[in-house]
Amino acid sequence: MSVVSLRNIVVLLGQFPALSGATLEVQAGESVLLQGPNGAGKSTLLRLCAGLQRVERGDGSILGHDLHRERRIIRRRVGLVGHRTMLYDDLTTGENLRFWARAVRATPEELDQAIERMQIDRRLMDVPTRQLSAGQRRRTALAVAAARRPELWLLDEPHAGLDQAGRDIVDSLITDATAAGATVLVASHELDRVRPVVDRQVTVAGGLILEGADAV
């Protein structure tokens, strides 16, 4: 089954075509690395797959839901961890985790398991999120995604800001998610890091998607 099915998709950011005819098929249980230079359209592609970006032209579906008509349904079934972690700076780490866990309908047990999985220090639970390091914020955002157990993981530079232990955890999240039947798209510049844990890679360049490592 195709989890991601895009055909000649055009997405505009203002008047600029961030995606200019993108075509991609990703099957259930598959993990795919999105590589390409800054500004190529990788983040836009992930936001499109999360139902957060409007399609200007072309056709596509995510998890069987039409990108033109069913973006709200798509948002409930995917987990996006982007450059912006979507955490509230005026809440503590624990308050953020509990708020987002409720928002994604994760149980307290699932949240506890995710906190343990991401090795978040319990002493940080009462610390305002604005005081966290970049790595601690990234772990918190990834814990929310892990608690959600999405059918489609959308990870934008997921290793950024993490120490070696955190980076290893991200690798295991990717492999464990696909082993459980989920699908994973990872946008990253750390090609040597990500290639061993994904099934294949595509290149995003100039708003187009090209198959293969050297398709630039």
Sequence and secondary structure as in RCSB ss.txt:
>XXXX:A:sequence
MSVVSLRNIVVLLGQFPALSGATLEVQAGESVLLQGPNGAGKSTLLRLCAGLQRVERGDGSILGHDLHRERRIIR
RRVGLVGHRTMLYDDLTTGENLRFWARAVRATPEELDQAIERMQIDRRLMDVPTRQLSAGQRRRTALAVAAARRP
ELWLLDEPHAGLDQAGRDIVDSLITDATAAGATVLVASHELDRVRPVVDRQVTVAGGLILEGADAV
>XXXX:A:secstr
 EEEEEEEEEEEETTEEEEEEEEEEEETT EEEEE  TTSSHHHHHHHHTT S  SEEEEEETTEETTT HHHHH
HHEEEE SS    TTSBHHHHHHHHHHHTT  HHHHHHHHHHTT  GGGTTSBGGGS HHHHHHHHHHHHHHH  
SEEEEESTTTT  HHHHHHHHHHHHHHHHTT EEEEE S HHHHGGGSSEEEEEETTEEEESTT  
